[in-house]
Amino acid sequence: MSATFTATLVLPNTVLPSTEVLMISAKKAMYSVGQLKIDTVETISGICLSCADYSLDFVPQIFAGETLITVHLTSSKPSDVAEMQLALARVTALLAERHEPESIVWLDTNVRIPTADFLDAMAPETPQAQQPRRVTAQGATKRPRPTQTAQASLPANVNDSPDAPQKHDAHIQAYEANIRDMMLRDASENELAEFEGDAQDQSTEARLSAWAVSIAVASFSLPLAAPVVIYNVARGEDVRVASLAMGLVGLFATLDVQGTISSLMSFA
Protein backbone atom coordinates (compact mmCIF):
# COMPACT_ATOMS: atom_id res chain seq x y z
CA MET A 1 0.00 0.00 0.00
CA SER A 2 1.41 3.40 -0.99
CA ALA A 3 1.81 6.02 1.70
CA THR A 4 1.11 9.75 1.28
CA PHE A 5 2.87 12.55 3.14
CA THR A 6 1.73 16.19 3.12
CA ALA A 7 3.32 19.60 3.74
CA THR A 8 1.61 22.98 3.35
CA LEU A 9 3.18 26.40 2.69
CA VAL A 10 1.18 29.27 4.22
CA LEU A 11 1.57 32.58 2.33
CA PRO A 12 0.30 35.87 3.82
CA ASN A 13 -1.29 37.17 0.61
CA THR A 14 -4.38 36.05 -1.25
CA VAL A 15 -2.86 35.78 -4.71
CA LEU A 16 -2.59 32.33 -6.23
CA PRO A 17 0.61 31.62 -8.15
CA SER A 18 0.02 30.86 -11.79
CA THR A 19 0.35 27.34 -13.15
CA GLU A 20 3.48 28.31 -15.07
CA VAL A 21 5.20 29.75 -12.00
CA LEU A 22 4.23 26.77 -9.87
CA MET A 23 5.42 24.36 -12.59
CA ILE A 24 8.82 26.08 -12.78
CA SER A 25 9.20 26.03 -8.99
CA ALA A 26 8.23 22.36 -8.76
CA LYS A 27 10.61 21.30 -11.54
CA LYS A 28 13.52 23.18 -9.99
CA ALA A 29 12.77 21.54 -6.67
CA MET A 30 12.67 18.08 -8.23
CA TYR A 31 15.91 18.71 -10.15
CA SER A 32 17.61 19.94 -6.99
CA VAL A 33 16.84 16.68 -5.12
CA GLY A 34 18.31 14.63 -7.98
CA GLN A 35 15.18 13.66 -9.93
CA LEU A 36 16.01 14.46 -13.56
CA LYS A 37 13.48 12.26 -15.35
CA ILE A 38 10.08 13.79 -14.51
CA ASP A 39 6.64 13.48 -16.00
CA THR A 40 4.42 16.57 -15.58
CA VAL A 41 0.63 16.67 -15.74
CA GLU A 42 -1.72 19.60 -15.17
CA THR A 43 -4.69 18.62 -13.01
CA ILE A 44 -7.89 20.42 -12.07
CA SER A 45 -6.55 21.37 -8.66
CA GLY A 46 -2.91 22.01 -9.62
CA ILE A 47 -0.02 20.09 -11.14
CA CYS A 48 1.42 16.59 -10.66
CA LEU A 49 5.06 15.60 -11.09
CA SER A 50 6.03 11.96 -11.00
CA CYS A 51 9.32 10.12 -11.06
CA ALA A 52 10.38 6.51 -10.63
CA ASP A 53 10.13 6.47 -6.82
CA TYR A 54 7.24 8.82 -6.02
CA SER A 55 4.84 11.46 -7.32
CA LEU A 56 4.27 14.99 -6.08
CA ASP A 57 0.97 16.87 -6.26
CA PHE A 58 1.09 20.66 -5.88
CA VAL A 59 -2.31 22.12 -4.97
CA PRO A 60 -2.63 25.93 -4.54
CA GLN A 61 -5.77 27.34 -2.89
CA ILE A 62 -7.04 30.33 -0.93
CA PHE A 63 -8.51 29.62 2.49
CA ALA A 64 -9.41 32.03 5.31
CA GLY A 65 -7.59 34.96 3.70
CA GLU A 66 -4.36 33.03 3.16
CA THR A 67 -2.77 31.32 0.17
CA LEU A 68 -1.95 27.67 0.78
CA ILE A 69 0.31 25.55 -1.42
CA THR A 70 -0.13 21.93 -0.39
CA VAL A 71 2.43 19.35 -1.47
CA HIS A 72 1.38 15.67 -1.42
CA LEU A 73 4.11 13.07 -1.81
CA THR A 74 2.92 9.58 -2.69
CA SER A 75 5.39 6.71 -2.97
CA SER A 76 5.15 4.56 -6.11
CA LYS A 77 6.53 1.47 -4.39
CA PRO A 78 7.17 0.34 -0.85
CA SER A 79 9.85 2.65 0.50
CA ASP A 80 11.35 3.76 3.76
CA VAL A 81 9.15 6.31 5.54
CA ALA A 82 12.11 8.39 6.70
CA GLU A 83 13.47 8.53 3.16
CA MET A 84 10.15 9.73 1.75
CA GLN A 85 9.75 12.35 4.48
CA LEU A 86 13.29 13.60 3.82
CA ALA A 87 12.52 13.99 0.11
CA LEU A 88 9.33 15.91 0.94
CA ALA A 89 11.23 18.14 3.37
CA ARG A 90 13.83 19.01 0.72
CA VAL A 91 11.22 19.87 -1.89
CA THR A 92 9.28 21.94 0.66
CA ALA A 93 12.41 23.85 1.67
CA LEU A 94 13.23 24.70 -1.95
CA LEU A 95 9.69 25.93 -2.56
CA ALA A 96 9.86 28.00 0.62
CA GLU A 97 13.02 29.73 -0.57
CA ARG A 98 11.23 30.77 -3.78
CA HIS A 99 7.75 31.71 -2.53
CA GLU A 100 8.76 32.94 0.98
CA PRO A 101 5.80 31.70 3.08
CA GLU A 102 5.21 32.83 6.65
CA SER A 103 4.99 29.31 8.03
CA ILE A 104 4.91 25.65 7.04
CA VAL A 105 2.51 22.97 8.24
CA TRP A 106 4.49 19.74 8.38
CA LEU A 107 2.68 16.41 7.83
CA ASP A 108 -0.62 16.02 9.70
CA THR A 109 0.39 17.89 12.87
CA ASN A 110 -1.56 21.09 12.02
CA VAL A 111 1.28 22.97 13.73
CA ARG A 112 2.62 26.01 11.87
CA ILE A 113 6.40 26.04 11.91
CA PRO A 114 8.03 29.41 11.11
CA THR A 115 9.76 29.30 7.77
CA ALA A 116 13.09 30.44 9.19
CA ASP A 117 13.10 27.61 11.74
CA PHE A 118 12.18 25.07 9.06
CA LEU A 119 14.98 26.24 6.75
CA ASP A 120 17.47 26.27 9.63
CA ALA A 121 16.57 22.68 10.41
CA MET A 122 17.09 21.71 6.76
CA ALA A 123 20.37 23.62 6.38
CA PRO A 124 23.44 21.35 6.25
CA GLU A 125 25.74 21.51 9.20
CA THR A 126 28.95 23.38 8.46
CA PRO A 127 32.01 22.03 10.27
CA GLN A 128 33.91 24.53 12.37
CA ALA A 129 37.07 25.77 10.79
CA GLN A 130 40.15 24.50 12.57
CA GLN A 131 42.57 27.14 13.74
CA PRO A 132 46.12 26.55 12.45
CA ARG A 133 48.68 25.78 15.08
CA ARG A 134 51.13 28.57 15.71
CA VAL A 135 54.76 27.60 15.46
CA THR A 136 57.26 29.57 17.49
CA ALA A 137 60.94 29.40 16.67
CA GLN A 138 63.15 28.44 19.60
CA GLY A 139 66.48 30.11 20.08
CA ALA A 140 66.20 32.28 16.99
CA THR A 141 67.98 35.61 17.03
CA LYS A 142 65.77 38.65 16.76
CA ARG A 143 66.40 40.53 13.55
CA PRO A 144 65.93 44.30 13.41
CA ARG A 145 62.85 45.50 11.60
CA PRO A 146 63.29 47.27 8.24
CA THR A 147 61.89 50.49 9.69
CA GLN A 148 64.42 50.47 12.49
CA THR A 149 67.26 49.88 10.00
CA ALA A 150 66.02 52.69 7.73
CA GLN A 151 65.75 55.12 10.65
CA ALA A 152 69.24 54.23 11.81
CA SER A 153 70.68 54.94 8.34
CA LEU A 154 69.16 58.44 8.01
CA PRO A 155 71.45 61.51 8.25
CA ALA A 156 71.79 63.27 11.54
CA ASN A 157 70.10 66.46 10.35
CA VAL A 158 66.85 64.63 9.42
CA ASN A 159 64.27 64.65 12.18
CA ASP A 160 60.84 63.04 12.42
CA SER A 161 59.35 66.00 14.28
CA PRO A 162 56.83 68.32 12.59
CA ASP A 163 59.49 71.07 12.43
CA ALA A 164 61.78 68.99 10.27
CA PRO A 165 60.83 70.64 6.90
CA GLN A 166 61.76 74.10 8.30
CA LYS A 167 65.25 73.03 9.42
CA HIS A 168 67.99 73.60 6.81
CA ASP A 169 71.69 74.14 6.80
CA ALA A 170 73.15 77.45 7.91
CA HIS A 171 74.00 78.76 4.41
CA ILE A 172 70.43 78.11 3.17
CA GLN A 173 68.97 79.99 6.12
CA ALA A 174 71.30 82.94 5.50
CA TYR A 175 70.38 83.05 1.80
CA GLU A 176 66.63 83.03 2.58
CA ALA A 177 67.08 85.81 5.15
CA ASN A 178 68.97 87.95 2.62
CA ILE A 179 66.28 87.46 -0.05
CA ARG A 180 63.53 88.31 2.46
CA ASP A 181 65.30 91.55 3.51
CA MET A 182 65.77 92.63 -0.11
CA MET A 183 62.11 92.06 -0.94
CA LEU A 184 60.81 93.92 2.12
CA ARG A 185 63.13 96.96 2.16
CA ASP A 186 62.02 100.41 0.97
CA ALA A 187 63.13 101.66 -2.44
CA SER A 188 65.84 104.34 -2.49
CA GLU A 189 65.50 107.79 -4.10
CA ASN A 190 67.77 106.83 -6.98
CA GLU A 191 65.71 103.76 -7.75
CA LEU A 192 62.48 105.77 -7.69
CA ALA A 193 63.95 108.42 -10.00
CA GLU A 194 65.20 105.75 -12.37
CA PHE A 195 61.77 104.12 -12.39
CA GLU A 196 60.03 107.42 -13.16
CA GLY A 197 62.55 108.17 -15.89
CA ASP A 198 61.90 104.82 -17.52
CA ALA A 199 58.16 105.46 -17.40
CA GLN A 200 58.49 108.89 -18.98
CA ASP A 201 61.13 107.95 -21.52
CA GLN A 202 59.48 107.42 -24.87
CA SER A 203 60.91 107.04 -28.30
CA THR A 204 60.59 109.79 -30.90
CA GLU A 205 58.43 107.57 -33.10
CA ALA A 206 55.90 107.05 -30.30
CA ARG A 207 55.66 110.78 -29.60
CA LEU A 208 55.22 111.64 -33.26
CA SER A 209 52.53 108.94 -33.57
CA ALA A 210 50.61 110.48 -30.67
CA TRP A 211 50.69 113.92 -32.27
CA ALA A 212 49.71 112.51 -35.67
CA VAL A 213 46.64 110.79 -34.20
CA SER A 214 45.77 113.95 -32.27
CA ILE A 215 45.92 116.06 -35.46
CA ALA A 216 43.73 113.48 -37.24
CA VAL A 217 41.18 113.77 -34.42
CA ALA A 218 41.30 117.57 -34.70
CA SER A 219 40.57 117.38 -38.42
CA PHE A 220 37.25 115.65 -37.62
CA SER A 221 36.24 117.16 -34.28
CA LEU A 222 37.95 120.05 -32.50
CA PRO A 223 36.01 119.55 -29.20
CA LEU A 224 37.41 116.02 -28.91
CA ALA A 225 40.91 117.01 -30.07
CA ALA A 226 41.31 119.87 -27.55
CA PRO A 227 41.50 117.66 -24.40
CA VAL A 228 43.92 115.31 -26.18
CA VAL A 229 46.25 118.17 -27.16
CA ILE A 230 46.16 119.58 -23.61
CA TYR A 231 46.94 116.11 -22.19
CA ASN A 232 49.90 115.70 -24.59
CA VAL A 233 51.37 119.05 -23.53
CA ALA A 234 50.77 118.65 -19.78
CA ARG A 235 51.45 114.94 -19.16
CA GLY A 236 53.38 113.88 -22.23
CA GLU A 237 52.37 112.24 -25.42
CA ASP A 238 50.26 109.09 -25.02
CA VAL A 239 49.25 107.09 -28.07
CA ARG A 240 46.51 105.25 -26.11
CA VAL A 241 44.64 108.45 -25.23
CA ALA A 242 44.85 109.69 -28.82
CA SER A 243 43.62 106.30 -30.10
CA LEU A 244 40.62 106.39 -27.75
CA ALA A 245 39.73 109.84 -29.02
CA MET A 246 40.02 108.61 -32.62
CA GLY A 247 37.67 105.76 -31.76
CA LEU A 248 35.09 108.17 -30.38
CA VAL A 249 35.35 110.27 -33.54
CA GLY A 250 34.76 107.20 -35.69
CA LEU A 251 31.75 106.19 -33.57
CA PHE A 252 30.07 109.59 -33.84
CA ALA A 253 30.87 109.78 -37.59
CA THR A 254 29.20 106.41 -38.14
CA LEU A 255 26.12 107.42 -36.14
CA ASP A 256 25.90 110.67 -38.12
CA VAL A 257 26.06 108.86 -41.46
CA GLN A 258 23.29 106.45 -40.44
CA GLY A 259 21.10 109.29 -39.20
CA THR A 260 21.04 108.13 -35.60
CA ILE A 261 22.26 111.44 -34.19
CA SER A 262 19.60 113.44 -36.04
CA SER A 263 16.94 111.06 -34.75
CA LEU A 264 18.18 111.52 -31.20
CA MET A 265 18.22 115.30 -31.62
CA SER A 266 14.62 115.22 -32.87
CA PHE A 267 13.57 113.41 -29.70
CA ALA A 268 15.41 115.96 -27.60
C-alpha positions in Angstrom: 0.0 0.0 0.0 1.4 3.4 -1.0 1.8 6.0 1.7 1.1 9.7 1.3 2.9 12.6 3.1 1.7 16.2 3.1 3.3 19.6 3.7 1.6 23.0 3.4 3.2 26.4 2.7 1.2 29.3 4.2 1.6 32.6 2.3 0.3 35.9 3.8 -1.3 37.2 0.6 -4.4 36.1 -1.2 -2.9 35.8 -4.7 -2.6 32.3 -6.2 0.6 31.6 -8.1 0.0 30.9 -11.8 0.3 27.3 -13.2 3.5 28.3 -15.1 5.2 29.8 -12.0 4.2 26.8 -9.9 5.4 24.4 -12.6 8.8 26.1 -12.8 9.2 26.0 -9.0 8.2 22.4 -8.8 10.6 21.3 -11.5 13.5 23.2 -10.0 12.8 21.5 -6.7 12.7 18.1 -8.2 15.9 18.7 -10.2 17.6 19.9 -7.0 16.8 16.7 -5.1 18.3 14.6 -8.0 15.2 13.7 -9.9 16.0 14.5 -13.6 13.5 12.3 -15.4 10.1 13.8 -14.5 6.6 13.5 -16.0 4.4 16.6 -15.6 0.6 16.7 -15.7 -1.7 19.6 -15.2 -4.7 18.6 -13.0 -7.9 20.4 -12.1 -6.5 21.4 -8.7 -2.9 22.0 -9.6 0.0 20.1 -11.1 1.4 16.6 -10.7 5.1 15.6 -11.1 6.0 12.0 -11.0 9.3 10.1 -11.1 10.4 6.5 -10.6 10.1 6.5 -6.8 7.2 8.8 -6.0 4.8 11.5 -7.3 4.3 15.0 -6.1 1.0 16.9 -6.3 1.1 20.7 -5.9 -2.3 22.1 -5.0 -2.6 25.9 -4.5 -5.8 27.3 -2.9 -7.0 30.3 -0.9 -8.5 29.6 2.5 -9.4 32.0 5.3 -7.6 35.0 3.7 -4.4 33.0 3.2 -2.8 31.3 0.2 -1.9 27.7 0.8 0.3 25.5 -1.4 -0.1 21.9 -0.4 2.4 19.3 -1.5 1.4 15.7 -1.4 4.1 13.1 -1.8 2.9 9.6 -2.7 5.4 6.7 -3.0 5.1 4.6 -6.1 6.5 1.5 -4.4 7.2 0.3 -0.8 9.8 2.7 0.5 11.4 3.8 3.8 9.2 6.3 5.5 12.1 8.4 6.7 13.5 8.5 3.2 10.2 9.7 1.7 9.8 12.4 4.5 13.3 13.6 3.8 12.5 14.0 0.1 9.3 15.9 0.9 11.2 18.1 3.4 13.8 19.0 0.7 11.2 19.9 -1.9 9.3 21.9 0.7 12.4 23.8 1.7 13.2 24.7 -1.9 9.7 25.9 -2.6 9.9 28.0 0.6 13.0 29.7 -0.6 11.2 30.8 -3.8 7.7 31.7 -2.5 8.8 32.9 1.0 5.8 31.7 3.1 5.2 32.8 6.7 5.0 29.3 8.0 4.9 25.7 7.0 2.5 23.0 8.2 4.5 19.7 8.4 2.7 16.4 7.8 -0.6 16.0 9.7 0.4 17.9 12.9 -1.6 21.1 12.0 1.3 23.0 13.7 2.6 26.0 11.9 6.4 26.0 11.9 8.0 29.4 11.1 9.8 29.3 7.8 13.1 30.4 9.2 13.1 27.6 11.7 12.2 25.1 9.1 15.0 26.2 6.8 17.5 26.3 9.6 16.6 22.7 10.4 17.1 21.7 6.8 20.4 23.6 6.4 23.4 21.4 6.3 25.7 21.5 9.2 29.0 23.4 8.5 32.0 22.0 10.3 33.9 24.5 12.4 37.1 25.8 10.8 40.1 24.5 12.6 42.6 27.1 13.7 46.1 26.6 12.5 48.7 25.8 15.1 51.1 28.6 15.7 54.8 27.6 15.5 57.3 29.6 17.5 60.9 29.4 16.7 63.2 28.4 19.6 66.5 30.1 20.1 66.2 32.3 17.0 68.0 35.6 17.0 65.8 38.7 16.8 66.4 40.5 13.6 65.9 44.3 13.4 62.8 45.5 11.6 63.3 47.3 8.2 61.9 50.5 9.7 64.4 50.5 12.5 67.3 49.9 10.0 66.0 52.7 7.7 65.7 55.1 10.6 69.2 54.2 11.8 70.7 54.9 8.3 69.2 58.4 8.0 71.4 61.5 8.2 71.8 63.3 11.5 70.1 66.5 10.3 66.9 64.6 9.4 64.3 64.6 12.2 60.8 63.0 12.4 59.3 66.0 14.3 56.8 68.3 12.6 59.5 71.1 12.4 61.8 69.0 10.3 60.8 70.6 6.9 61.8 74.1 8.3 65.3 73.0 9.4 68.0 73.6 6.8 71.7 74.1 6.8 73.2 77.5 7.9 74.0 78.8 4.4 70.4 78.1 3.2 69.0 80.0 6.1 71.3 82.9 5.5 70.4 83.0 1.8 66.6 83.0 2.6 67.1 85.8 5.2 69.0 88.0 2.6 66.3 87.5 -0.1 63.5 88.3 2.5 65.3 91.5 3.5 65.8 92.6 -0.1 62.1 92.1 -0.9 60.8 93.9 2.1 63.1 97.0 2.2 62.0 100.4 1.0 63.1 101.7 -2.4 65.8 104.3 -2.5 65.5 107.8 -4.1 67.8 106.8 -7.0 65.7 103.8 -7.7 62.5 105.8 -7.7 63.9 108.4 -10.0 65.2 105.8 -12.4 61.8 104.1 -12.4 60.0 107.4 -13.2 62.6 108.2 -15.9 61.9 104.8 -17.5 58.2 105.5 -17.4 58.5 108.9 -19.0 61.1 108.0 -21.5 59.5 107.4 -24.9 60.9 107.0 -28.3 60.6 109.8 -30.9 58.4 107.6 -33.1 55.9 107.0 -30.3 55.7 110.8 -29.6 55.2 111.6 -33.3 52.5 108.9 -33.6 50.6 110.5 -30.7 50.7 113.9 -32.3 49.7 112.5 -35.7 46.6 110.8 -34.2 45.8 114.0 -32.3 45.9 116.1 -35.5 43.7 113.5 -37.2 41.2 113.8 -34.4 41.3 117.6 -34.7 40.6 117.4 -38.4 37.2 115.7 -37.6 36.2 117.2 -34.3 37.9 120.0 -32.5 36.0 119.5 -29.2 37.4 116.0 -28.9 40.9 117.0 -30.1 41.3 119.9 -27.5 41.5 117.7 -24.4 43.9 115.3 -26.2 46.3 118.2 -27.2 46.2 119.6 -23.6 46.9 116.1 -22.2 49.9 115.7 -24.6 51.4 119.0 -23.5 50.8 118.6 -19.8 51.4 114.9 -19.2 53.4 113.9 -22.2 52.4 112.2 -25.4 50.3 109.1 -25.0 49.2 107.1 -28.1 46.5 105.3 -26.1 44.6 108.4 -25.2 44.9 109.7 -28.8 43.6 106.3 -30.1 40.6 106.4 -27.8 39.7 109.8 -29.0 40.0 108.6 -32.6 37.7 105.8 -31.8 35.1 108.2 -30.4 35.3 110.3 -33.5 34.8 107.2 -35.7 31.8 106.2 -33.6 30.1 109.6 -33.8 30.9 109.8 -37.6 29.2 106.4 -38.1 26.1 107.4 -36.1 25.9 110.7 -38.1 26.1 108.9 -41.5 23.3 106.5 -40.4 21.1 109.3 -39.2 21.0 108.1 -35.6 22.3 111.4 -34.2 19.6 113.4 -36.0 16.9 111.1 -34.7 18.2 111.5 -31.2 18.2 115.3 -31.6 14.6 115.2 -32.9 13.6 113.4 -29.7 15.4 116.0 -27.6 
